[in-house]
Amino acid sequence: MPAASTSKRLDQLRVVVTRPAHQAEHLCHLIEQAGGTAIRLPVIEITAPDDIQAAQDKLSQLENFNTAIFTSANAVEGLFKLAPPLFSWPPNTQVAAIGKRTASILRAHAIPVNIIPNQEFNSEVLLQSDAMNSVSGKKIMIFKGTGGRTLLSETLTERGAYIETIDLYQRKRPNKGLRNIQQAGKSGSIDLFVVTSNEGLQNLFEMATTNEQEWLLTTPLVVISERTAQLAKTLGFSHNSVVAHEASDEGLLNSLEQWYAGRFRRGI
């Protein structure tokens, strides 16, 4: 298809992007390049961990570990915010990344990625890899944010690995509601929300007042995992969430395009 015809493939579609502010721009640019309107509504704020010294102390022991697992792009960015100026990656420590974007940022920092899921980009698929099934006696450091899932550390410990977790950032819910977004939606100009994590969806729901929630629950969602789609059902969203086939900005854009194309067939 010629480039000219693809430039308007999301013509007049208004999408609320809920990613943290520093991570939203690429997706917003893709939406706008395709003729849509991206409305920025960060539902997670990324800040430094409470105990920076503890993170730096653990980081100083990295060369003693066989493998490091990065659970998110925020973990990579957190590493380089807290690492000393002359930090370099120890050559004997292998790297596993959950997600293409995480791997891409690691490589941009000249850190080779040895292990990455080749299907869905989540902890479950990473744990199915050969490398994560042969960990008895190995030392593994998990780079993550404060809180979050414990599946990786628990499963790898059960498989005989020694696990150290290092919190490089924390996530906070913004103290604001959805008033401006809801007003736009009432005028018929909000089509759907893009939400990229369970925490983000929970925050979005909790940021809304009771009246705002009533409107929010009738608005379609595009998400990146079945877990988030299931949470949407639990929270009471009336539409079946669109789950992107690939957990990337391009995958989200593709799902938006499919939803938009199907909109006319559905008579919306």
Protein Blocks (a to p, Z undefined) as FASTA:
>chain_A
ZZklmmmmmgoiacddfbdfklmmmmmmmmmmnopacddddfbdcdddfblmlmmmmmmm
mmmpfbdcdfbfklmmmmmmmpcfklccdfklccddedjklmmmmmmnopacfbdcfbdc
dfklmmmpmklmmmghiacdddddeeijfklmmmmmmnopacddddfbdcddddbdfklm
mmmmmnopafbdcdfbfklmmmmmmmpcfklmmmmmmpccddfbfklmmmmmmnopabdc
dddfbdcfklmmmmmmmmmmmmmmnoZZ
